[in-house]
Amino acid sequence: MKKVYYLKTCSTCIRILKELNLPSDFVLQDIKTEPITVKQLEQMKALSGSYEALFSKRAKLYKEMDLKNQNLTERDYKHYILEHYTFLSRPVIIIDDAIFIGNSKKTVEAVKAKLH
């Protein structure tokens, strides 16, 4: 499977996609117009090892809901990601059985290495 979960309104996601210049066999899913399904999230968790790894602590709602002062469980992370797309750390790029989460330089470089 070659898939990218991203937001087309996110300038960082768009910049990374341009930089990666992905082959045409990649499926792009804009998580705002096509929400993540439970099955998709469970596949991502299977590759990443936890829901927390997929969770964005930089989301505006994270601060607004004061979640940093709560003891969140894996179940909570899953719930929040499914409830609101901004809780998914973006972009999430899946290449076969490898998953790359987020927009750090290190992550982008790892995707480039996997592609070439």
Phi and psi in radians as a Rosetta constraint file:
Dihedral C 1 N 2 CA 2 C 2 CIRCULARHARMONIC -2.233 0.35
Dihedral N 2 CA 2 C 2 N 3 CIRCULARHARMONIC 1.903 0.35
Dihedral C 2 N 3 CA 3 C 3 CIRCULARHARMONIC -2.521 0.35
Dihedral N 3 CA 3 C 3 N 4 CIRCULARHARMONIC 2.600 0.35
Dihedral C 3 N 4 CA 4 C 4 CIRCULARHARMONIC -2.260 0.35
Dihedral N 4 CA 4 C 4 N 5 CIRCULARHARMONIC 2.179 0.35
Dihedral C 4 N 5 CA 5 C 5 CIRCULARHARMONIC -1.754 0.35
Dihedral N 5 CA 5 C 5 N 6 CIRCULARHARMONIC 2.129 0.35
Dihedral C 5 N 6 CA 6 C 6 CIRCULARHARMONIC -2.656 0.35
Dihedral N 6 CA 6 C 6 N 7 CIRCULARHARMONIC 3.111 0.35
Dihedral C 6 N 7 CA 7 C 7 CIRCULARHARMONIC -2.072 0.35
Dihedral N 7 CA 7 C 7 N 8 CIRCULARHARMONIC 2.172 0.35
Dihedral C 7 N 8 CA 8 C 8 CIRCULARHARMONIC -1.327 0.35
Dihedral N 8 CA 8 C 8 N 9 CIRCULARHARMONIC -0.164 0.35
Dihedral C 8 N 9 CA 9 C 9 CIRCULARHARMONIC -1.616 0.35
Dihedral N 9 CA 9 C 9 N 10 CIRCULARHARMONIC 0.016 0.35
Dihedral C 9 N 10 CA 10 C 10 CIRCULARHARMONIC -1.699 0.35
Dihedral N 10 CA 10 C 10 N 11 CIRCULARHARMONIC 1.997 0.35
Dihedral C 10 N 11 CA 11 C 11 CIRCULARHARMONIC -1.112 0.35
Dihedral N 11 CA 11 C 11 N 12 CIRCULARHARMONIC -0.580 0.35
Dihedral C 11 N 12 CA 12 C 12 CIRCULARHARMONIC -1.145 0.35
Dihedral N 12 CA 12 C 12 N 13 CIRCULARHARMONIC -0.774 0.35
Dihedral C 12 N 13 CA 13 C 13 CIRCULARHARMONIC -1.046 0.35
Dihedral N 13 CA 13 C 13 N 14 CIRCULARHARMONIC -0.801 0.35
Dihedral C 13 N 14 CA 14 C 14 CIRCULARHARMONIC -1.105 0.35
Dihedral N 14 CA 14 C 14 N 15 CIRCULARHARMONIC -0.757 0.35
Dihedral C 14 N 15 CA 15 C 15 CIRCULARHARMONIC -1.050 0.35
Dihedral N 15 CA 15 C 15 N 16 CIRCULARHARMONIC -0.779 0.35
Dihedral C 15 N 16 CA 16 C 16 CIRCULARHARMONIC -1.132 0.35
Dihedral N 16 CA 16 C 16 N 17 CIRCULARHARMONIC -0.749 0.35
Dihedral C 16 N 17 CA 17 C 17 CIRCULARHARMONIC -1.070 0.35
Dihedral N 17 CA 17 C 17 N 18 CIRCULARHARMONIC -0.723 0.35
Dihedral C 17 N 18 CA 18 C 18 CIRCULARHARMONIC -1.113 0.35
Dihedral N 18 CA 18 C 18 N 19 CIRCULARHARMONIC -0.770 0.35
Dihedral C 18 N 19 CA 19 C 19 CIRCULARHARMONIC -1.086 0.35
Dihedral N 19 CA 19 C 19 N 20 CIRCULARHARMONIC -0.677 0.35
Dihedral C 19 N 20 CA 20 C 20 CIRCULARHARMONIC -1.338 0.35
Dihedral N 20 CA 20 C 20 N 21 CIRCULARHARMONIC -0.493 0.35
Dihedral C 20 N 21 CA 21 C 21 CIRCULARHARMONIC 0.834 0.35
Dihedral N 21 CA 21 C 21 N 22 CIRCULARHARMONIC 1.051 0.35
Dihedral C 21 N 22 CA 22 C 22 CIRCULARHARMONIC -1.131 0.35
Dihedral N 22 CA 22 C 22 N 23 CIRCULARHARMONIC 2.545 0.35
Dihedral C 22 N 23 CA 23 C 23 CIRCULARHARMONIC -1.079 0.35
Dihedral N 23 CA 23 C 23 N 24 CIRCULARHARMONIC 2.819 0.35
Dihedral C 23 N 24 CA 24 C 24 CIRCULARHARMONIC -1.224 0.35
Dihedral N 24 CA 24 C 24 N 25 CIRCULARHARMONIC -0.187 0.35
Dihedral C 24 N 25 CA 25 C 25 CIRCULARHARMONIC -1.445 0.35
Dihedral N 25 CA 25 C 25 N 26 CIRCULARHARMONIC 0.051 0.35
Dihedral C 25 N 26 CA 26 C 26 CIRCULARHARMONIC -1.429 0.35
Dihedral N 26 CA 26 C 26 N 27 CIRCULARHARMONIC 2.438 0.35
Dihedral C 26 N 27 CA 27 C 27 CIRCULARHARMONIC -1.728 0.35
Dihedral N 27 CA 27 C 27 N 28 CIRCULARHARMONIC 2.181 0.35
Dihedral C 27 N 28 CA 28 C 28 CIRCULARHARMONIC -1.772 0.35
Dihedral N 28 CA 28 C 28 N 29 CIRCULARHARMONIC 2.295 0.35
Dihedral C 28 N 29 CA 29 C 29 CIRCULARHARMONIC -2.158 0.35
Dihedral N 29 CA 29 C 29 N 30 CIRCULARHARMONIC 1.962 0.35
Dihedral C 29 N 30 CA 30 C 30 CIRCULARHARMONIC -1.356 0.35
Dihedral N 30 CA 30 C 30 N 31 CIRCULARHARMONIC 1.934 0.35
Dihedral C 30 N 31 CA 31 C 31 CIRCULARHARMONIC -1.247 0.35
Dihedral N 31 CA 31 C 31 N 32 CIRCULARHARMONIC -0.169 0.35
Dihedral C 31 N 32 CA 32 C 32 CIRCULARHARMONIC -1.448 0.35
Dihedral N 32 CA 32 C 32 N 33 CIRCULARHARMONIC -0.743 0.35
Dihedral C 32 N 33 CA 33 C 33 CIRCULARHARMONIC -1.537 0.35
Dihedral N 33 CA 33 C 33 N 34 CIRCULARHARMONIC -0.404 0.35
Dihedral C 33 N 34 CA 34 C 34 CIRCULARHARMONIC -2.303 0.35
Dihedral N 34 CA 34 C 34 N 35 CIRCULARHARMONIC 1.489 0.35
Dihedral C 34 N 35 CA 35 C 35 CIRCULARHARMONIC -0.974 0.35
Dihedral N 35 CA 35 C 35 N 36 CIRCULARHARMONIC 2.652 0.35
Dihedral C 35 N 36 CA 36 C 36 CIRCULARHARMONIC -1.179 0.35
Dihedral N 36 CA 36 C 36 N 37 CIRCULARHARMONIC 2.394 0.35
Dihedral C 36 N 37 CA 37 C 37 CIRCULARHARMONIC -1.570 0.35
Dihedral N 37 CA 37 C 37 N 38 CIRCULARHARMONIC 2.862 0.35
Dihedral C 37 N 38 CA 38 C 38 CIRCULARHARMONIC -1.016 0.35
Dihedral N 38 CA 38 C 38 N 39 CIRCULARHARMONIC -0.762 0.35
Dihedral C 38 N 39 CA 39 C 39 CIRCULARHARMONIC -1.075 0.35
Dihedral N 39 CA 39 C 39 N 40 CIRCULARHARMONIC -0.764 0.35
Dihedral C 39 N 40 CA 40 C 40 CIRCULARHARMONIC -1.093 0.35
Dihedral N 40 CA 40 C 40 N 41 CIRCULARHARMONIC -0.757 0.35
Dihedral C 40 N 41 CA 41 C 41 CIRCULARHARMONIC -1.127 0.35
Dihedral N 41 CA 41 C 41 N 42 CIRCULARHARMONIC -0.679 0.35
Dihedral C 41 N 42 CA 42 C 42 CIRCULARHARMONIC -1.152 0.35
Dihedral N 42 CA 42 C 42 N 43 CIRCULARHARMONIC -0.618 0.35
Dihedral C 42 N 43 CA 43 C 43 CIRCULARHARMONIC -1.122 0.35
Dihedral N 43 CA 43 C 43 N 44 CIRCULARHARMONIC -0.775 0.35
Dihedral C 43 N 44 CA 44 C 44 CIRCULARHARMONIC -1.075 0.35
Dihedral N 44 CA 44 C 44 N 45 CIRCULARHARMONIC -0.708 0.35
Dihedral C 44 N 45 CA 45 C 45 CIRCULARHARMONIC -1.138 0.35
Dihedral N 45 CA 45 C 45 N 46 CIRCULARHARMONIC -0.692 0.35
Dihedral C 45 N 46 CA 46 C 46 CIRCULARHARMONIC -1.054 0.35
Dihedral N 46 CA 46 C 46 N 47 CIRCULARHARMONIC -0.634 0.35
Dihedral C 46 N 47 CA 47 C 47 CIRCULARHARMONIC -1.396 0.35
Dihedral N 47 CA 47 C 47 N 48 CIRCULARHARMONIC -0.633 0.35
Dihedral C 47 N 48 CA 48 C 48 CIRCULARHARMONIC -1.572 0.35
Dihedral N 48 CA 48 C 48 N 49 CIRCULARHARMONIC -0.363 0.35
Dihedral C 48 N 49 CA 49 C 49 CIRCULARHARMONIC 1.694 0.35
Dihedral N 49 CA 49 C 49 N 50 CIRCULARHARMONIC -0.385 0.35
Dihedral C 49 N 50 CA 50 C 50 CIRCULARHARMONIC -2.810 0.35
Dihedral N 50 CA 50 C 50 N 51 CIRCULARHARMONIC 2.773 0.35
Dihedral C 50 N 51 CA 51 C 51 CIRCULARHARMONIC -1.280 0.35
Dihedral N 51 CA 51 C 51 N 52 CIRCULARHARMONIC -0.549 0.35
Dihedral C 51 N 52 CA 52 C 52 CIRCULARHARMONIC -1.058 0.35
Dihedral N 52 CA 52 C 52 N 53 CIRCULARHARMONIC -0.626 0.35
Dihedral C 52 N 53 CA 53 C 53 CIRCULARHARMONIC -1.099 0.35
Dihedral N 53 CA 53 C 53 N 54 CIRCULARHARMONIC -0.464 0.35
Dihedral C 53 N 54 CA 54 C 54 CIRCULARHARMONIC -1.594 0.35
Dihedral N 54 CA 54 C 54 N 55 CIRCULARHARMONIC -0.146 0.35
Dihedral C 54 N 55 CA 55 C 55 CIRCULARHARMONIC -1.549 0.35
Dihedral N 55 CA 55 C 55 N 56 CIRCULARHARMONIC 2.334 0.35
Dihedral C 55 N 56 CA 56 C 56 CIRCULARHARMONIC -1.648 0.35
Dihedral N 56 CA 56 C 56 N 57 CIRCULARHARMONIC 2.018 0.35
Dihedral C 56 N 57 CA 57 C 57 CIRCULARHARMONIC -1.515 0.35
Dihedral N 57 CA 57 C 57 N 58 CIRCULARHARMONIC 0.054 0.35
Dihedral C 57 N 58 CA 58 C 58 CIRCULARHARMONIC -1.711 0.35
Dihedral N 58 CA 58 C 58 N 59 CIRCULARHARMONIC -0.036 0.35
Dihedral C 58 N 59 CA 59 C 59 CIRCULARHARMONIC -1.102 0.35
Dihedral N 59 CA 59 C 59 N 60 CIRCULARHARMONIC 2.469 0.35
Dihedral C 59 N 60 CA 60 C 60 CIRCULARHARMONIC -1.005 0.35
Dihedral N 60 CA 60 C 60 N 61 CIRCULARHARMONIC -0.724 0.35
Dihedral C 60 N 61 CA 61 C 61 CIRCULARHARMONIC -1.108 0.35
Dihedral N 61 CA 61 C 61 N 62 CIRCULARHARMONIC -0.507 0.35
Dihedral C 61 N 62 CA 62 C 62 CIRCULARHARMONIC -1.035 0.35
Dihedral N 62 CA 62 C 62 N 63 CIRCULARHARMONIC -0.756 0.35
Dihedral C 62 N 63 CA 63 C 63 CIRCULARHARMONIC -1.276 0.35
Dihedral N 63 CA 63 C 63 N 64 CIRCULARHARMONIC -0.791 0.35
Dihedral C 63 N 64 CA 64 C 64 CIRCULARHARMONIC -1.055 0.35
Dihedral N 64 CA 64 C 64 N 65 CIRCULARHARMONIC -0.664 0.35
Dihedral C 64 N 65 CA 65 C 65 CIRCULARHARMONIC -1.523 0.35
Dihedral N 65 CA 65 C 65 N 66 CIRCULARHARMONIC 0.019 0.35
Dihedral C 65 N 66 CA 66 C 66 CIRCULARHARMONIC 0.945 0.35
Dihedral N 66 CA 66 C 66 N 67 CIRCULARHARMONIC 0.720 0.35
Dihedral C 66 N 67 CA 67 C 67 CIRCULARHARMONIC -1.262 0.35
Dihedral N 67 CA 67 C 67 N 68 CIRCULARHARMONIC -0.384 0.35
Dihedral C 67 N 68 CA 68 C 68 CIRCULARHARMONIC -1.173 0.35
Dihedral N 68 CA 68 C 68 N 69 CIRCULARHARMONIC -0.340 0.35
Dihedral C 68 N 69 CA 69 C 69 CIRCULARHARMONIC -1.680 0.35
Dihedral N 69 CA 69 C 69 N 70 CIRCULARHARMONIC 0.235 0.35
Dihedral C 69 N 70 CA 70 C 70 CIRCULARHARMONIC -2.030 0.35
Dihedral N 70 CA 70 C 70 N 71 CIRCULARHARMONIC 2.632 0.35
Dihedral C 70 N 71 CA 71 C 71 CIRCULARHARMONIC -1.514 0.35
Dihedral N 71 CA 71 C 71 N 72 CIRCULARHARMONIC 1.657 0.35
Dihedral C 71 N 72 CA 72 C 72 CIRCULARHARMONIC -1.444 0.35
Dihedral N 72 CA 72 C 72 N 73 CIRCULARHARMONIC 2.401 0.35
Dihedral C 72 N 73 CA 73 C 73 CIRCULARHARMONIC -1.722 0.35
Dihedral N 73 CA 73 C 73 N 74 CIRCULARHARMONIC 3.005 0.35
Dihedral C 73 N 74 CA 74 C 74 CIRCULARHARMONIC -0.995 0.35
Dihedral N 74 CA 74 C 74 N 75 CIRCULARHARMONIC -0.668 0.35
Dihedral C 74 N 75 CA 75 C 75 CIRCULARHARMONIC -1.092 0.35
Dihedral N 75 CA 75 C 75 N 76 CIRCULARHARMONIC -0.700 0.35
Dihedral C 75 N 76 CA 76 C 76 CIRCULARHARMONIC -1.113 0.35
Dihedral N 76 CA 76 C 76 N 77 CIRCULARHARMONIC -0.802 0.35
Dihedral C 76 N 77 CA 77 C 77 CIRCULARHARMONIC -1.027 0.35
Dihedral N 77 CA 77 C 77 N 78 CIRCULARHARMONIC -0.789 0.35
Dihedral C 77 N 78 CA 78 C 78 CIRCULARHARMONIC -1.051 0.35
Dihedral N 78 CA 78 C 78 N 79 CIRCULARHARMONIC -0.820 0.35
Dihedral C 78 N 79 CA 79 C 79 CIRCULARHARMONIC -1.009 0.35
Dihedral N 79 CA 79 C 79 N 80 CIRCULARHARMONIC -0.860 0.35
Dihedral C 79 N 80 CA 80 C 80 CIRCULARHARMONIC -1.144 0.35
Dihedral N 80 CA 80 C 80 N 81 CIRCULARHARMONIC -0.698 0.35
Dihedral C 80 N 81 CA 81 C 81 CIRCULARHARMONIC -1.104 0.35
Dihedral N 81 CA 81 C 81 N 82 CIRCULARHARMONIC -0.733 0.35
Dihedral C 81 N 82 CA 82 C 82 CIRCULARHARMONIC -1.247 0.35
Dihedral N 82 CA 82 C 82 N 83 CIRCULARHARMONIC -0.551 0.35
Dihedral C 82 N 83 CA 83 C 83 CIRCULARHARMONIC -1.262 0.35
Dihedral N 83 CA 83 C 83 N 84 CIRCULARHARMONIC -0.709 0.35
Dihedral C 83 N 84 CA 84 C 84 CIRCULARHARMONIC -2.508 0.35
Dihedral N 84 CA 84 C 84 N 85 CIRCULARHARMONIC 2.162 0.35
Dihedral C 84 N 85 CA 85 C 85 CIRCULARHARMONIC -1.005 0.35
Dihedral N 85 CA 85 C 85 N 86 CIRCULARHARMONIC -0.452 0.35
Dihedral C 85 N 86 CA 86 C 86 CIRCULARHARMONIC -1.190 0.35
Dihedral N 86 CA 86 C 86 N 87 CIRCULARHARMONIC -0.252 0.35
Dihedral C 86 N 87 CA 87 C 87 CIRCULARHARMONIC -1.377 0.35
Dihedral N 87 CA 87 C 87 N 88 CIRCULARHARMONIC -0.167 0.35
Dihedral C 87 N 88 CA 88 C 88 CIRCULARHARMONIC -1.452 0.35
Dihedral N 88 CA 88 C 88 N 89 CIRCULARHARMONIC 2.218 0.35
Dihedral C 88 N 89 CA 89 C 89 CIRCULARHARMONIC -1.197 0.35
Dihedral N 89 CA 89 C 89 N 90 CIRCULARHARMONIC 2.123 0.35
Dihedral C 89 N 90 CA 90 C 90 CIRCULARHARMONIC -2.009 0.35
Dihedral N 90 CA 90 C 90 N 91 CIRCULARHARMONIC 2.755 0.35
Dihedral C 90 N 91 CA 91 C 91 CIRCULARHARMONIC -1.324 0.35
Dihedral N 91 CA 91 C 91 N 92 CIRCULARHARMONIC 2.801 0.35
Dihedral C 91 N 92 CA 92 C 92 CIRCULARHARMONIC -1.926 0.35
Dihedral N 92 CA 92 C 92 N 93 CIRCULARHARMONIC 2.102 0.35
Dihedral C 92 N 93 CA 93 C 93 CIRCULARHARMONIC -2.023 0.35
Dihedral N 93 CA 93 C 93 N 94 CIRCULARHARMONIC 2.203 0.35
Dihedral C 93 N 94 CA 94 C 94 CIRCULARHARMONIC -2.016 0.35
Dihedral N 94 CA 94 C 94 N 95 CIRCULARHARMONIC 2.169 0.35
Dihedral C 94 N 95 CA 95 C 95 CIRCULARHARMONIC -2.181 0.35
Dihedral N 95 CA 95 C 95 N 96 CIRCULARHARMONIC 1.855 0.35
Dihedral C 95 N 96 CA 96 C 96 CIRCULARHARMONIC 0.991 0.35
Dihedral N 96 CA 96 C 96 N 97 CIRCULARHARMONIC -1.942 0.35
Dihedral C 96 N 97 CA 97 C 97 CIRCULARHARMONIC -1.886 0.35
Dihedral N 97 CA 97 C 97 N 98 CIRCULARHARMONIC 0.320 0.35
Dihedral C 97 N 98 CA 98 C 98 CIRCULARHARMONIC -1.916 0.35
Dihedral N 98 CA 98 C 98 N 99 CIRCULARHARMONIC 2.453 0.35
Dihedral C 98 N 99 CA 99 C 99 CIRCULARHARMONIC -2.153 0.35
Dihedral N 99 CA 99 C 99 N 100 CIRCULARHARMONIC 2.433 0.35
Dihedral C 99 N 100 CA 100 C 100 CIRCULARHARMONIC -2.194 0.35
Dihedral N 100 CA 100 C 100 N 101 CIRCULARHARMONIC 2.142 0.35
Dihedral C 100 N 101 CA 101 C 101 CIRCULARHARMONIC -2.075 0.35
Dihedral N 101 CA 101 C 101 N 102 CIRCULARHARMONIC 2.247 0.35
Dihedral C 101 N 102 CA 102 C 102 CIRCULARHARMONIC 1.657 0.35
Dihedral N 102 CA 102 C 102 N 103 CIRCULARHARMONIC -3.057 0.35
Dihedral C 102 N 103 CA 103 C 103 CIRCULARHARMONIC -2.109 0.35
Dihedral N 103 CA 103 C 103 N 104 CIRCULARHARMONIC 0.361 0.35
Dihedral C 103 N 104 CA 104 C 104 CIRCULARHARMONIC -1.207 0.35
Dihedral N 104 CA 104 C 104 N 105 CIRCULARHARMONIC 2.686 0.35
Dihedral C 104 N 105 CA 105 C 105 CIRCULARHARMONIC -0.973 0.35
Dihedral N 105 CA 105 C 105 N 106 CIRCULARHARMONIC -0.722 0.35
Dihedral C 105 N 106 CA 106 C 106 CIRCULARHARMONIC -1.056 0.35
Dihedral N 106 CA 106 C 106 N 107 CIRCULARHARMONIC -0.753 0.35
Dihedral C 106 N 107 CA 107 C 107 CIRCULARHARMONIC -1.131 0.35
Dihedral N 107 CA 107 C 107 N 108 CIRCULARHARMONIC -0.802 0.35
Dihedral C 107 N 108 CA 108 C 108 CIRCULARHARMONIC -1.078 0.35
Dihedral N 108 CA 108 C 108 N 109 CIRCULARHARMONIC -0.724 0.35
Dihedral C 108 N 109 CA 109 C 109 CIRCULARHARMONIC -1.120 0.35
Dihedral N 109 CA 109 C 109 N 110 CIRCULARHARMONIC -0.664 0.35
Dihedral C 109 N 110 CA 110 C 110 CIRCULARHARMONIC -1.140 0.35
Dihedral N 110 CA 110 C 110 N 111 CIRCULARHARMONIC -0.658 0.35
Dihedral C 110 N 111 CA 111 C 111 CIRCULARHARMONIC -1.129 0.35
Dihedral N 111 CA 111 C 111 N 112 CIRCULARHARMONIC -0.793 0.35
Dihedral C 111 N 112 CA 112 C 112 CIRCULARHARMONIC -1.023 0.35
Dihedral N 112 CA 112 C 112 N 113 CIRCULARHARMONIC -0.741 0.35
Dihedral C 112 N 113 CA 113 C 113 CIRCULARHARMONIC -1.111 0.35
Dihedral N 113 CA 113 C 113 N 114 CIRCULARHARMONIC -0.699 0.35
Dihedral C 113 N 114 CA 114 C 114 CIRCULARHARMONIC -1.185 0.35
Dihedral N 114 CA 114 C 114 N 115 CIRCULARHARMONIC -0.618 0.35
Dihedral C 114 N 115 CA 115 C 115 CIRCULARHARMONIC -1.273 0.35
Dihedral N 115 CA 115 C 115 N 116 CIRCULARHARMONIC -0.507 0.35
